[in-house]
Amino acid sequence: MPKMKSNSSAKKRFKVTGKGKIKRKKAGKSHILTKKSNKRKRQLRKATLVDKADKKSVKRMIPYK
């Protein structure tokens, strides 16, 4: 069976942890930051995990990661 192609954009956006969970960055930290509070911007810095509902589709995009 041929090798599957990884989705290039997904390779850059997601990392797999040691236990197989998928880490992602939070959205909304790139522009229009003046109206956002310092607390909100600080919380957006931290990475979070991909939701259970989306995990299957993300795993399919990055099969060898």
N, CA, C and O atoms as CSV, one atom per row, in Angstrom:
chain,resi,resn,atom,element,x,y,z
A,1,MET,N,N,0.845,-1.186,0.000
A,1,MET,CA,C,0.000,0.000,0.000
A,1,MET,C,C,0.896,1.258,0.000
A,1,MET,O,O,1.886,1.312,0.729
A,2,PRO,N,N,0.545,2.264,-0.819
A,2,PRO,CA,C,1.392,3.456,-0.876
A,2,PRO,C,C,1.318,4.273,0.410
A,2,PRO,O,O,0.373,4.170,1.192
A,3,LYS,N,N,2.353,5.085,0.594
A,3,LYS,CA,C,2.371,5.958,1.766
A,3,LYS,C,C,1.288,7.022,1.633
A,3,LYS,O,O,0.972,7.466,0.529
A,4,MET,N,N,0.721,7.427,2.774
A,4,MET,CA,C,-0.274,8.498,2.766
A,4,MET,C,C,0.450,9.837,2.767
A,4,MET,O,O,1.553,9.956,3.301
A,5,LYS,N,N,-0.176,10.840,2.167
A,5,LYS,CA,C,0.396,12.191,2.190
A,5,LYS,C,C,-0.114,12.909,3.427
A,5,LYS,O,O,-1.304,12.872,3.742
A,6,SER,N,N,0.809,13.562,4.121
A,6,SER,CA,C,0.424,14.395,5.248
A,6,SER,C,C,-0.046,15.738,4.721
A,6,SER,O,O,0.436,16.206,3.690
A,7,ASN,N,N,-0.986,16.361,5.423
A,7,ASN,CA,C,-1.443,17.691,5.071
A,7,ASN,C,C,-0.393,18.690,5.554
A,7,ASN,O,O,-0.118,18.767,6.752
A,8,SER,N,N,0.193,19.454,4.636
A,8,SER,CA,C,1.313,20.335,4.979
A,8,SER,C,C,0.938,21.406,5.989
A,8,SER,O,O,1.734,21.728,6.871
A,9,SER,N,N,-0.257,21.961,5.876
A,9,SER,CA,C,-0.663,22.999,6.824
A,9,SER,C,C,-0.893,22.401,8.209
A,9,SER,O,O,-0.604,23.047,9.216
A,10,ALA,N,N,-1.403,21.193,8.269
A,10,ALA,CA,C,-1.638,20.535,9.556
A,10,ALA,C,C,-0.324,20.172,10.237
A,10,ALA,O,O,-0.226,20.227,11.463
A,11,LYS,N,N,0.695,19.798,9.446
A,11,LYS,CA,C,2.017,19.467,10.013
A,11,LYS,C,C,2.567,20.640,10.797
A,11,LYS,O,O,3.197,20.462,11.839
A,12,LYS,N,N,2.323,21.864,10.281
A,12,LYS,CA,C,2.857,23.068,10.916
A,12,LYS,C,C,2.045,23.497,12.127
A,12,LYS,O,O,2.574,24.157,13.021
A,13,ARG,N,N,0.776,23.138,12.169
A,13,ARG,CA,C,-0.120,23.640,13.210
A,13,ARG,C,C,-0.269,22.732,14.423
A,13,ARG,O,O,-0.601,23.213,15.506
A,14,PHE,N,N,-0.036,21.449,14.272
A,14,PHE,CA,C,-0.299,20.495,15.353
A,14,PHE,C,C,0.950,19.725,15.750
A,14,PHE,O,O,1.807,19.427,14.918
A,15,LYS,N,N,1.038,19.404,17.051
A,15,LYS,CA,C,2.110,18.551,17.565
A,15,LYS,C,C,1.444,17.430,18.361
A,15,LYS,O,O,0.423,17.646,19.014
A,16,VAL,N,N,2.023,16.237,18.302
A,16,VAL,CA,C,1.491,15.104,19.051
A,16,VAL,C,C,2.304,14.935,20.324
A,16,VAL,O,O,3.534,14.919,20.279
A,17,THR,N,N,1.622,14.808,21.467
A,17,THR,CA,C,2.299,14.633,22.746
A,17,THR,C,C,2.743,13.184,22.898
A,17,THR,O,O,2.431,12.341,22.056
A,18,GLY,N,N,3.458,12.902,23.951
A,18,GLY,CA,C,3.941,11.547,24.200
A,18,GLY,C,C,2.831,10.531,24.384
A,18,GLY,O,O,2.993,9.361,24.036
A,19,LYS,N,N,1.706,10.968,24.928
A,19,LYS,CA,C,0.580,10.054,25.153
A,19,LYS,C,C,-0.393,10.014,23.979
A,19,LYS,O,O,-1.433,9.360,24.049
A,20,GLY,N,N,-0.048,10.724,22.891
A,20,GLY,CA,C,-0.884,10.657,21.693
A,20,GLY,C,C,-1.942,11.734,21.590
A,20,GLY,O,O,-2.751,11.715,20.662
A,21,LYS,N,N,-1.954,12.680,22.526
A,21,LYS,CA,C,-2.902,13.792,22.425
A,21,LYS,C,C,-2.332,14.794,21.430
A,21,LYS,O,O,-1.130,14.795,21.164
A,22,ILE,N,N,-3.193,15.646,20.879
A,22,ILE,CA,C,-2.752,16.597,19.865
A,22,ILE,C,C,-2.839,18.014,20.416
A,22,ILE,O,O,-3.895,18.470,20.852
A,23,LYS,N,N,-1.681,18.704,20.382
A,23,LYS,CA,C,-1.612,20.080,20.866
A,23,LYS,C,C,-1.848,21.048,19.722
A,23,LYS,O,O,-1.498,20.774,18.574
A,24,ARG,N,N,-2.455,22.200,20.058
A,24,ARG,CA,C,-2.671,23.256,19.074
A,24,ARG,C,C,-2.526,24.609,19.751
A,24,ARG,O,O,-2.609,24.719,20.974
A,25,LYS,N,N,-2.307,25.641,18.935
A,25,LYS,CA,C,-2.274,27.014,19.442
A,25,LYS,C,C,-3.695,27.545,19.461
A,25,LYS,O,O,-4.561,27.066,18.729
A,26,LYS,N,N,-3.926,28.544,20.309
A,26,LYS,CA,C,-5.246,29.177,20.351
A,26,LYS,C,C,-5.346,30.242,19.269
A,26,LYS,O,O,-4.350,30.868,18.904
A,27,ALA,N,N,-6.547,30.441,18.764
A,27,ALA,CA,C,-6.785,31.429,17.711
A,27,ALA,C,C,-6.964,32.819,18.314
A,27,ALA,O,O,-7.308,32.956,19.488
A,28,GLY,N,N,-6.729,33.841,17.505
A,28,GLY,CA,C,-7.036,35.207,17.912
A,28,GLY,C,C,-5.881,35.985,18.501
A,28,GLY,O,O,-6.110,36.980,19.188
A,29,LYS,N,N,-4.629,35.566,18.254
A,29,LYS,CA,C,-3.480,36.241,18.844
A,29,LYS,C,C,-2.637,36.950,17.785
A,29,LYS,O,O,-1.536,37.406,18.093
A,30,SER,N,N,-3.123,37.056,16.547
A,30,SER,CA,C,-2.271,37.585,15.484
A,30,SER,C,C,-2.461,39.076,15.216
A,30,SER,O,O,-1.484,39.763,14.921
A,31,HIS,N,N,-3.677,39.597,15.308
A,31,HIS,CA,C,-3.890,41.026,15.036
A,31,HIS,C,C,-5.129,41.507,15.790
A,31,HIS,O,O,-5.828,40.719,16.428
A,32,ILE,N,N,-5.390,42.814,15.707
A,32,ILE,CA,C,-6.462,43.492,16.459
A,32,ILE,C,C,-6.315,43.194,17.951
A,32,ILE,O,O,-7.249,42.726,18.601
A,33,LEU,N,N,-5.123,43.475,18.478
A,33,LEU,CA,C,-4.827,43.135,19.866
A,33,LEU,C,C,-5.100,44.289,20.827
A,33,LEU,O,O,-5.120,44.079,22.040
A,34,THR,N,N,-5.309,45.498,20.317
A,34,THR,CA,C,-5.464,46.649,21.211
A,34,THR,C,C,-6.751,46.572,22.020
A,34,THR,O,O,-6.782,46.992,23.177
A,35,LYS,N,N,-7.804,46.046,21.429
A,35,LYS,CA,C,-9.085,45.981,22.142
A,35,LYS,C,C,-9.170,44.772,23.084
A,35,LYS,O,O,-10.086,44.700,23.903
A,36,LYS,N,N,-8.248,43.842,22.982
A,36,LYS,CA,C,-8.267,42.656,23.846
A,36,LYS,C,C,-7.536,42.961,25.151
A,36,LYS,O,O,-6.511,43.643,25.163
A,37,SER,N,N,-8.081,42.444,26.241
A,37,SER,CA,C,-7.488,42.709,27.552
A,37,SER,C,C,-6.171,41.944,27.704
A,37,SER,O,O,-5.918,40.961,27.007
A,38,ASN,N,N,-5.337,42.426,28.639
A,38,ASN,CA,C,-4.057,41.754,28.895
A,38,ASN,C,C,-4.276,40.327,29.352
A,38,ASN,O,O,-3.514,39.434,28.984
A,39,LYS,N,N,-5.308,40.101,30.149
A,39,LYS,CA,C,-5.613,38.751,30.643
A,39,LYS,C,C,-5.934,37.828,29.474
A,39,LYS,O,O,-5.457,36.695,29.407
A,40,ARG,N,N,-6.753,38.334,28.553
A,40,ARG,CA,C,-7.151,37.524,27.399
A,40,ARG,C,C,-5.945,37.188,26.516
A,40,ARG,O,O,-5.797,36.050,26.069
A,41,LYS,N,N,-5.090,38.177,26.269
A,41,LYS,CA,C,-3.899,37.949,25.432
A,41,LYS,C,C,-2.935,36.979,26.106
A,41,LYS,O,O,-2.314,36.153,25.436
A,42,ARG,N,N,-2.809,37.076,27.415
A,42,ARG,CA,C,-1.932,36.173,28.167
A,42,ARG,C,C,-2.441,34.735,28.091
A,42,ARG,O,O,-1.651,33.800,27.961
A,43,GLN,N,N,-3.753,34.559,28.172
A,43,GLN,CA,C,-4.331,33.211,28.102
A,43,GLN,C,C,-4.232,32.617,26.702
A,43,GLN,O,O,-4.191,31.397,26.540
A,44,LEU,N,N,-4.193,33.484,25.689
A,44,LEU,CA,C,-4.066,33.006,24.305
A,44,LEU,C,C,-2.667,32.498,23.995
A,44,LEU,O,O,-2.484,31.783,23.009
A,45,ARG,N,N,-1.676,32.847,24.809
A,45,ARG,CA,C,-0.298,32.380,24.580
A,45,ARG,C,C,-0.165,30.877,24.763
A,45,ARG,O,O,0.600,30.224,24.053
A,46,LYS,N,N,-0.906,30.334,25.710
A,46,LYS,CA,C,-0.744,28.926,26.071
A,46,LYS,C,C,-1.341,28.012,25.008
A,46,LYS,O,O,-2.366,28.331,24.404
A,47,ALA,N,N,-0.702,26.894,24.790
A,47,ALA,CA,C,-1.238,25.889,23.872
A,47,ALA,C,C,-2.334,25.107,24.583
A,47,ALA,O,O,-2.389,25.069,25.812
A,48,THR,N,N,-3.195,24.491,23.805
A,48,THR,CA,C,-4.268,23.678,24.364
A,48,THR,C,C,-4.393,22.407,23.537
A,48,THR,O,O,-3.682,22.241,22.545
A,49,LEU,N,N,-5.278,21.519,23.928
A,49,LEU,CA,C,-5.455,20.253,23.218
A,49,LEU,C,C,-6.601,20.345,22.223
A,49,LEU,O,O,-7.553,21.101,22.420
A,50,VAL,N,N,-6.498,19.568,21.154
A,50,VAL,CA,C,-7.565,19.486,20.163
A,50,VAL,C,C,-8.753,18.769,20.800
A,50,VAL,O,O,-8.578,17.792,21.529
A,51,ASP,N,N,-9.950,19.253,20.526
A,51,ASP,CA,C,-11.165,18.669,21.083
A,51,ASP,C,C,-11.376,17.245,20.582
A,51,ASP,O,O,-10.932,16.879,19.494
A,52,LYS,N,N,-12.060,16.455,21.397
A,52,LYS,CA,C,-12.290,15.049,21.075
A,52,LYS,C,C,-13.021,14.883,19.738
A,52,LYS,O,O,-12.750,13.942,18.992
A,53,ALA,N,N,-13.947,15.799,19.440
A,53,ALA,CA,C,-14.727,15.721,18.204
A,53,ALA,C,C,-13.865,15.922,16.961
A,53,ALA,O,O,-14.179,15.385,15.899
A,54,ASP,N,N,-12.772,16.697,17.082
A,54,ASP,CA,C,-11.920,16.998,15.927
A,54,ASP,C,C,-10.697,16.109,15.838
A,54,ASP,O,O,-9.988,16.138,14.832
A,55,LYS,N,N,-10.436,15.323,16.862
A,55,LYS,CA,C,-9.194,14.553,16.945
A,55,LYS,C,C,-9.037,13.575,15.778
A,55,LYS,O,O,-7.943,13.433,15.230
A,56,LYS,N,N,-10.120,12.905,15.398
A,56,LYS,CA,C,-10.052,11.906,14.335
A,56,LYS,C,C,-9.635,12.527,12.993
A,56,LYS,O,O,-8.804,11.967,12.278
A,57,SER,N,N,-10.216,13.685,12.659
A,57,SER,CA,C,-9.884,14.310,11.390
A,57,SER,C,C,-8.461,14.866,11.385
A,57,SER,O,O,-7.795,14.843,10.351
A,58,VAL,N,N,-7.989,15.366,12.529
A,58,VAL,CA,C,-6.618,15.884,12.608
A,58,VAL,C,C,-5.628,14.729,12.498
A,58,VAL,O,O,-4.614,14.848,11.810
A,59,LYS,N,N,-5.909,13.623,13.162
A,59,LYS,CA,C,-5.037,12.433,13.094
A,59,LYS,C,C,-4.900,11.944,11.655
A,59,LYS,O,O,-3.830,11.491,11.246
A,60,ARG,N,N,-5.990,12.040,10.886
A,60,ARG,CA,C,-5.968,11.610,9.495
A,60,ARG,C,C,-5.090,12.530,8.637
A,60,ARG,O,O,-4.501,12.098,7.645
A,61,MET,N,N,-5.015,13.796,9.035
A,61,MET,CA,C,-4.202,14.757,8.277
A,61,MET,C,C,-2.713,14.603,8.551
A,61,MET,O,O,-1.888,14.938,7.700
A,62,ILE,N,N,-2.356,14.091,9.746
A,62,ILE,CA,C,-0.943,13.917,10.094
A,62,ILE,C,C,-0.694,12.472,10.520
A,62,ILE,O,O,-0.461,12.205,11.699
A,63,PRO,N,N,-0.741,11.534,9.562
A,63,PRO,CA,C,-0.667,10.112,9.921
A,63,PRO,C,C,0.665,9.665,10.505
A,63,PRO,O,O,0.693,8.695,11.262
A,64,TYR,N,N,1.775,10.336,10.183
A,64,TYR,CA,C,3.086,9.851,10.627
A,64,TYR,C,C,3.694,10.689,11.718
A,64,TYR,O,O,4.881,10.537,12.007
A,65,LYS,N,N,2.926,11.576,12.344
A,65,LYS,CA,C,3.468,12.436,13.380
A,65,LYS,C,C,3.243,11.861,14.741
A,65,LYS,O,O,3.641,12.463,15.739
